[in-house]
Amino acid sequence: MKNFIWNYQDKTIRGWFVNLVITMTILMLVVIGAFNEDVKTNLKDLSSLIIGFFTVSFGVWKLGNVIEGSQKTGGVENDK
């Protein structure tokens, strides 16, 4: 399980795991908001911030994957 979350080679938490936690938290809040008016109102007020945070988080993770892939291939594109 630790290998799933922690990247021993880079000594960092895996980016996809962080995105999974963020996604599950947002989904949980949406489900709670379906039954609680106060949460629903707060989610409406914070919707732009939530979308922006998720987008930036996913974008940073994806950019890291592209850079990591580029370093492994020496900058040569792989058309597989």
C-alpha positions in Angstrom: 0.0 0.0 0.0 2.9 2.4 0.7 4.2 1.9 -2.8 0.8 3.0 -4.1 1.0 6.3 -2.3 4.7 7.0 -1.9 7.2 7.1 -4.8 10.4 5.7 -3.3 12.4 6.6 -6.3 11.6 10.3 -6.2 10.8 10.4 -2.5 7.5 12.1 -3.1 3.7 11.5 -2.8 2.4 10.3 -6.1 0.5 13.0 -8.0 -2.4 10.8 -9.0 -3.0 9.9 -5.4 -3.3 13.6 -4.5 -5.8 14.1 -7.4 -7.7 11.0 -6.2 -8.1 12.5 -2.7 -9.2 15.8 -4.1 -11.7 14.2 -6.4 -13.2 12.0 -3.7 -13.4 15.0 -1.3 -15.3 17.0 -3.9 -17.6 14.1 -4.7 -18.3 13.6 -1.0 -19.2 17.3 -0.6 -21.5 17.1 -3.5 -23.3 14.1 -2.1 -23.6 15.8 1.3 -24.8 19.0 -0.4 -27.6 17.0 -2.0 -29.1 16.5 1.5 -28.0 19.6 3.3 -29.0 23.1 2.2 -26.2 24.9 4.0 -23.5 22.8 2.3 -25.2 23.2 -1.0 -25.2 27.0 -0.6 -21.5 27.0 0.4 -20.6 24.8 -2.6 -22.4 27.2 -4.9 -20.4 30.1 -3.5 -17.1 28.2 -3.7 -17.7 26.4 -7.1 -15.3 28.6 -9.1 -12.5 28.1 -6.5 -13.1 24.4 -6.3 -13.0 24.0 -10.1 -9.9 26.2 -10.3 -8.1 24.3 -7.6 -8.9 20.9 -9.2 -7.9 22.1 -12.6 -4.6 23.5 -11.5 -3.9 20.4 -9.4 -4.6 18.1 -12.4 -2.6 20.3 -14.7 0.5 20.4 -12.5 0.3 16.6 -12.2 0.0 16.1 -16.0 2.8 18.6 -16.7 5.0 16.6 -14.3 4.2 13.5 -16.2 5.1 15.1 -19.5 8.4 16.5 -18.1 9.2 13.1 -16.6 8.5 11.3 -19.8 10.6 13.8 -21.7 13.5 13.2 -19.4 13.3 9.5 -19.8 13.2 9.6 -23.6 15.8 12.4 -23.8 13.3 14.8 -25.3 12.5 12.5 -28.2 8.8 12.1 -28.9 7.4 8.6 -28.6 4.7 7.8 -31.2 3.5 4.4 -29.9 
